[in-house]
Amino acid sequence: MLKAKSIVLALTLILLVALVGCTATTTPVATDAPATDAPATDAPATDAPATDAPAVEPSGDPVTIEWWHISTAEEHMALWQGMADAYVAEHPNVTINITVLENEAFKTKLTTVMQSGEPPDVFQSWGGGVMNQYADAGLIQDITAALDENGGEWRNTFSAGPLGVYAYGDKNYGVPWDMGMVGFWYNKKLFADAGIDAPPETWAEFLEDVQKLKDAGITPIAVAGGDKWPAHFYWTYLATRIGGQDAFVKASTCPGSFTDDPYVEAGRKLQELIALEPFQDGFLGATYGDEAGLVGDSKAAMELMGQWAPAVQNDNSASGEGIGDDLGFFLFPAVEGGAGALTDGMGGGNGFAIGKNAPPEAVDFVKFLTSQENQIALAEINVGLPVVVGSEKGVSDPNLLLVQEARDKAVYFQLYYDQYLAPATGEVIKDAVMGLFANMLTPEEVAQQLQDSFAAESCK
């Protein structure tokens, strides 16, 4: 984890990071990929820990809450505004000023206020490395006590995996309101044409099915090598399946090492897949739109992607309608002998953090925003994939329900590596994994490049 004295360097580097992965959701989750890259930020170095948010009742004195969010679609803005109005109606001492910013504008403006040490009271967060840096810099509140009061009443409303994305050092610094999960989206008809009766559950079965698809003259997998982030999902998931949570905690805690066996073995397993030549022609230069269009036009049997995949397939298909009922979803296969469970998940989403100077009413307001009733309302208009127990009532798309059910079964939910780790390290991961796809790097070299960046960025 980042040492306090390295915060300025690490956060400054974030300013240099272009949006290389998916962008933050500002339209329905069914149509856009969530951010896998942290927003550009900067913060003053300090040894102060994150401010505690004590489990106390709001005072009743007049207060103003500054709330920044990035849901720019008109319907979404209206829903968030309605929630703010409902809260104020019940708490007339509270004034809520809402600032709605497009993703890039949000990053720019947040950079400025973080440099000044004056964050908004409630603001968009993706968890992971940048949130952890804010915590180390004392810029956000520790809300653990608020989650745990009354026997963990608020905490117990959340699915454990998504809430864990906003934990750091056994403390919570934010809460999610939307969380998706990466898995395989596949064409049921093409699988049947290749003689595959059911999706694979193990890596060995997966490789066998890939060969069956090739033998049937079907391109097994579409992948966007040119965009890099879709390809790095394979290596990251293999590392998750092989090493499980313990391996990641060990490797990502200084002086741990990403050259440990699970990370080298992840590269070797990926080489097994690459050797089968399962991808479309020209995959090394393909964009994500190319990848989605191939699946949407039944020209490839599957892709490894998040919950936004069906809508993007539709948008990039020739018909504009994708493959309809032929689309299915299955979990990334288990690796025989691996420490990770088949139910372990990888993904990301959206949440809120609380600024260091925010009043208790800000925490109470976020608790209101993440109530079951409001989570259902968000789901009903596809603002996000809800994270509160019982909110699945608002999800009508059967494929999204499959994703949500799989996500909620994940005891270990791994945030995207390129968001959890320092931004510069995230770029190294994507570049190194593409070196493996292009047969230019060995598994050992991929692991070493990751470790070198991790040590340089996070272990000073």
N, C-alpha and C positions, 0 to 999 in steps of 0.2 A: 504494500500500500504506500501511497505517497507520504513522504516525510513532510512536515510543515515547511522546512526550509527549501523544499523543491517546488512549492506551490506556484510561485511566480513564473518560473521557467515552464512548468507544465501547462499552466493556464495560458501563458503567452503563446505556446505552441498551438493551442486550440484555435487561436485566431488565424493560423495559417492553414487550417484544415478546410478544404472545400467539401461540399456535400457529395461524398463519393458513393455512399450506400443509398438506402432509401431515404426519402425526405420525411419530415415529421408530418403527421396526419393533420391536414386542415380541411379535408373533405371526408365523406363517409369511409369507415374502415374497409368497407367492401370494395372500394375502388382505388385506394392508395396504400402504398407500403409505409409502415411507420419508420421513424428515424432509426438508423443503426449507427449514425454518427452524432456525437454530442454537439450541442450548440456552441458557437464561438463565444468564449467568455474570457474574462480576466478578473483577478481579484487581488487585493493587497495581501501580502504575506503577513501572517500572524500566528502566534503560538496558541491563541485562544481556541478552546474547543467550541463546537456548535452550542448554541444557546439552548438550555433546557426549556421545554414547554410544560410547566407544571400542570397536573390534573386539577385545575381550579375552574370554578364557574365564572363566566363573564361577569364583569363588575356592574353592568347596568349604566355606567357613565357613557356619555356620548363618545363614539369612536368612529373612525373612518378606516375602511379596509380597501387597500389598493390591490385589485385583482387583474392579472395579466393572463390572457389565454390566446391560443392560436387557431381556434375554430372559426375560420372566416366565412364559411358558407352561411348564407342568410338564415336558413332554417335552424342551423346549429346555434348561431348567435342569438336568435330569438328564444331558443330553449334555455340557454345559459342565463339570458337576461331574466326570463321568467322565474328561474330558480332563485336568482338574486333578489328579485322583487318579493317573492314569497318569504324569503328569510327576513328581509327588512320589515315586512308586514307583521311578522311575529316578534321582531326585535327592533322596535322603533328608535332605540338609541343608536342604531347602527346605520351608517351610510356606506354604500359599496360603490366605489368608482371602478368601472370596468374598462380596461384597455385591451382592444383586440388587435393583434398584430399578425401579419403574414410571417411565415417561419424565418425568412432571412432578416426581415425588419426586427423581429423579436430577438434574434441573436445579436444584432447590432446594438439595439437599445439596452438589452440586458448587460452587454459588455460594459457599457458606460456606467450603469448604476452599480454594478459589482465593483468596478474600479473605485467608485466613490464610497463604497461600503454601505450603500443604502438600497438594499434589494426591495422589491415589492413585497407586500404582506403575503400574498398567495400568487404563485406563478407556476407555469408549465415546467415539468421536469420529466426526464426519461430515466432517472435513477442512474446507477452505475458510477463510472469514474469521475465525471464532472460533479455529480451530487456529492460524492465523497470528498472531493477537493473543497467544495463549499463548506462541508461539515468541518474539515480540518482548519479552514480559514475562519471559522466562527461566524459565517454569513447566514446560516439557516438554523432553525430550531430543532432540537431533539424532541420528538413528539411521543416518545415511548410511553411516558406516564399517562398521556391522554388516551392512548390506545388500550392501556392496561387497566384503567380505572373501572370500578364496578365489576371486578372479576374478568376483565378483558372484554367487556361488552362490545366495544367498537372493533377491536382486533378480530374477534370471532365472527364478525360479519363478512370478512374477506376470505377469499380462497388463499391458502397459505403460500403457494408458489408466487403469484403476482405480488403479494405484499412483501415477500422476501427480496424482491428486486430493489426495494427502497430501504433496505436494512444495510447497515455498515457498522462493523464492530459491535454486534449484538444490540444496536440501537436503531430506531426508525427515524428517518429524516424526511419522510414524505409518504404518501399513499398513492396507489394507482387508481385510475378510473376506467382504464381500458388496457387490456393485455391480450396479445395474440400469441400464436405458436406456429413454428415452422414444421412442416411435414410434407409427405409426398402426395401430390395431386395426380390422379391417374385416370386414364381412359378405360372404362370397364369393357367396352366393346373390343378395343385393341388387345386388351389382356385376354379376353375370351378367344379372339382370333388366333392368338399365339398358344392357346391351350393352357392358359393360367386360370385356375379355378378360384383362387383367393389371393389377396395381397400377401407378400412375404412378411414373416415376423423375425427372421434371423438374417444376418449378413450373407451367409452361405445361400439361403433360399433366394435372397435378392439377386445375387450374382447369377444364379441359375435362371431366374426369370428374365434377366437382362439378355442372356444368351438365347432363351426361347424367343424373345421378341426379335432379336437379330436374325435368327433362323427363319422366322416368318416374314422377313423383309420389312420389318417395322423399326423405325428409329426409336430406341428405348427411351432416351432422355434428351430433353432440350435444356441447355444451360447457356447463360449469358457470360461467357468468359471475358468479353470486352469490358463489361461493367464490374467485373471482379467479385463484388459482394455476393451475388448468387452462388458463385463457385466455392467461396470460402465456407458456406454453410456445410458442405460435405465434410471437410476436415474437422470443423468445430464439433459437429454432431458425433463424428467417430471418436473424437477425444472424450466427449461426454459419455458415450456408451462404454468406452474402454476403461476410462479412469474413474468415472463417477464424480460425485461432489468432493470427496476427500482429496483426489488428485488435483483438482483445480484449486482448492483452498491451499493446499501445500505449495503448489507451483506459483500461485499469485501472491504469496505472503513472503516478503523478503526475509531470509535469502533463499527462497525456493527457486526451482528451476523448471522451465518449460522444455528442458532437454530430458526430463524424466521419461521412463519407458512408455507411458500411455500416449505421449505426444509424438514420439518417434513411431510407435505402432500405428497411430492414426494415419500417418503418412503412408505407411506400408499397406494398410488396408485400402486406402484411397488408390494407391498404385494398382491394386488388384482390379478395381473398377476401371481405371483409365486404360489398362492393358486390353480390356475387352472392346475398346473403341466404341462406346455406347452412345456418343453424342452426335449431334447433327453436323453436317459439313460446315466448316467455317466457324465452329463454336468459340474459338479463341478470340475472335473479334466481334462476336454477337452482342447485341444489346438486350436488355431485359424485355423490351417490346418484341424483339425477334423471338425470344424464348417463349413468351406468353402466347404469341400468335401461332407458333408451331403446335402447341398443345391445343389451343382453341380451334385450330383447323384440322385436328386429328392427324397431323403430320409427325407427331412424336407422342409417345405413350405416357410420359410423365415428366414432372418437374418437382424439384425440392424448393418449396416456397411457403410464405406465410399466408395468413387468412385472407389477405386481399387478392389472392391469385385468381379465383373464379371471375371476378369482375374485370380484372386486367386481361384475362384470356378472352373474355367476351369482346372487350373494346378493341383488341388487336387481331381478332379473327376476321376473315373475309366477310362473313355473314353479319358480324356484330352481335351474334348470339352464342358463340362458343359451342360446346358440345352438350349442353343441357343435362339431362338425366344420366348421360353416360359418364359424368364426372364423379369420381370418388376420392376419398382421402384415407391415407393410412400413416401410421407412425413410422418414424425412421427406425429401421430394423435394429434389433439387439445384436451385439457382437458376442459370439460364443466365448465364454470365459471372462467377459468384461465385468467390471465392478458396477457399471451403470445399469439401471433398470430400463426396460422397454418403455415404461411410463414416464421416465425423466424427460423433461421438455426443454426446448431452447426457443427464445423469442424475445419480444419486447413490446412496449406500448407507451401509454401516456399516463401522467400522474401530476400531482401538485406537491410542491415544497412550500414551507412556511418561512418567510424572511425573519431575520434575527430580531427585528424590532416590532414584529407583528403583535397585536393585542390578543388576549385569549379568545376573543370573539372570532379571530381569523381561523383558529383551529376548529372552533365550534362550527363555523361556516363550512369548512371542508368536510367535516363530519356530516353535515346536512347534504352537501353535494353528493356524497357517496352513500346516501341512504338507499335502501332497496327500491323505494318508489322512484327516486330520481335516476337510479341506474337503469331501471326498466324503461323509463321515458327516453333515455339516451339510446338504448338499444333499439327501441321501436322506430327511430328514424336513422339508424345506422351511423350514429356518431362514433360509436366504439363497440368493442366486444366487452361486456360488463364483467366486473370482477367480484361482485358481492353475491353471497349465497342467496339463491332464489331469483336473481335478476335474469336468469335464462328465460324467464317467462316473456321477456321482451324480444327475444331472438327468434325470428320466423324462418330464416334461411336454414335448411337442414344441414348444409355443409358447414355453416358457421357454428351450428350447434355441435357438430362432431368435433370441431376445433376446440370449442369451449369445454366440452366434456373431457377431452383429452388433457387440456391445460389444467383443469381442476383436479385431475388425478395425479398430477406431477407433484411428488413430495419435494423433489429437487428440480427447480426451474432455473435454467442458466440464461442470464442476460447475454445478448450477443457479445462475443469477445471484443469486437471493435468498438463497443460502447462501454463495457465494463472496465476495460483497461485504458491506459492513457491514449489519447487520440493518435499520436504518432505511432504507437505500438499497433493500433488497429490497422493503420495503413500498411505496416510491415507484414501483418498477418495476411492481408488480402494479396499483396504482391508476392509473398513467398509461396502461398498456396497456388497461385497461378503459375509460378515456376514449376511446381509439381505437375500441374495439368499439362504444361508444355514440355514435360520431360527434360527440364533444364536444371532442376534441383532435386536432390535426394531427400528422403524423409528426415535424415539427420540434419541436413543443411536448413530445412524449413524450421525445425525445432530450434536450432542454434540461432537463426536470425531472429526468431521471436524472443528467445531468451536474451539476446544481446540488447534488443530494444527495450524489453521490460526492465532489465537491470539499469540501463542508462536513464530511462524515464521515471522509474518508480522506486528505485532502491538506493537513492543518493543519501 
